[in-house]
Structures are given as C-alpha cells and as structure tokens.
Amino acid sequence: MAGGGFAKLPGGSVVVALSLPSPPGGGAPNGRVRVLVHAVNRQRALTRLRNLGLRSVYLRGNSEPPTPDEITAVLHHPDGLVWRGAPDDDTESWHPIRALLRSRTPSSPSGV
C-alpha cells in the first residue's frame, strides 16, 4: 500500500504526496519513489495518476503529508506532477513524471 498524505493550500487546491513502489527500471535506488501532484482536489489528483497508468493508487489517511519544500517543488513545475527516487535525499532533484513513465512503456518492435 502507498503511504502518503495531502496539504490543502490557501487557494483551495491541494498537493498530494504518495510514496509508491518504483516501477522496474525506474531508477530508484531504494525501490520507492515519492510522487507529488497538484490538483483542484484529492480525487482529481489521484485521477491524474490513474490516467497515467498508475491504476492501483489510493490515498488512505494523511500519514505522510508533503513537506513545505515538496509543495514548493510541485507548485513551480509546469505540469504540477513530479517525482523523486530518493525521498529523503535533498540533493536529488525532482523529475517530471514523464521520466518515470518512460521506463515503463514497452518499445515498439522493429520492422512493424
């Protein structure tokens, strides 16, 4: 199960933070990634992740809410959706979600 939480912002939107198992070849050294999503509400944030192929993503409780630094990172990203492979390592930068999902998509067979 994913650990995570959310923070409601003064404007009414939310930032949802989830710690998920790393996909195969995802490049996370500890086998987990921290994903941050900025959305109008919690349900929309989870829908954004599900639409990207992360089907079994649920948020139960608020045990690991986003830190102020994480909120700043996701608010300053144009997509409002970022991840980091080492959640506790402040020296690693945040990556766009496309970089994580790129390793999950199978390449098309040659000659087709």
N, C-alpha and C positions, 0 to 999 in steps of 0.2 A: 504494500500500500504506500502511496505517496504521502510524504509529510509536507506540510505547508501551512499557509495562512494568507491573510489579506490585510490591507490597510485602506480605510476609506479616506479619501482626500477631501479637502475643504470644498472643492467644486462639485462634489457628489460622485465622482468616478472612483474606481478602486484600482489598486495594484495587488495582483495575486502572485504569490511566490510558491513554487512547488519544487520539492526535491524528488527527482524521478530516477529510476534506473537508466543508465546510459545505454543507448542502442549499440548493437555490435558495430565496432569500427568508429564509434562516436568520439573517441579520443579522450575520454575522461579517465584520469589515472586511478581514481578510487571507485569507478563503476557507477557513480551517481552524477547527475547534473542538476543544477539549480536553474529553473526556468522562471522568468518574470514576465507577466502580462499586464498591460494597462488597458482597461476597458471601462465601459459605462457601468457595468455591474458584475458581480461574481459569475453569474450564469453565462454572460456574454464572453467573459474571459475564458472559461472552460470550453465554450463552444468554439472559440478561435483555435484552441489547441486541438480539439477533436477534428475540426475541419482540416487540420494539417496532417492528420493520420494518427495522432496520439489518442486512440479511441477509449482506452480504459483510464482516463484521467478524472479523478474525483477529488473534491476538497471536503474533508471532514474535520471540522474544528478549526482552531486558529493556533495550533501549537508552535508553528514556525513562521510568524509573520515576517514580511520584508523589513529589512533594516532601512534607516534613512538613506544610506549610501545606495542600496539597491533601488529604492524608489527614485532617487535622482538619476541613476543609470537608465532605467526604463523610460522615464519621462523625457530624457534627452535623446532617445533613439527614435528615428522617424517612424519605424514600424510599431513601436511600443511593445515589442516582443523580443526578448534577448535570453541568452543562456550563458552559463559558465561551468566548466568541468570540475573545478576545484572551489566549491562554495566558500571554504574557509581561507582561501589564499587571495589576499587583497592585491597581490602583484599580477594576477591573471586578469586580463581584460574581458569585458563582456563581448559576446559574439552575436551576430544576427541569427535568428532561428534557421535561416536557410542553410547555414554552415553545418548545423547539426543534422538536418534532414537530408542534406545532400548525400551523406554517407549511407543513408538508409535506402535510397532509391536504387533499384537494380538497373544496371546499364543495359541498353538495348543490344540484342545480338547483332554481330556484324553481318553484313550482306543481306539484311532484311529491308 
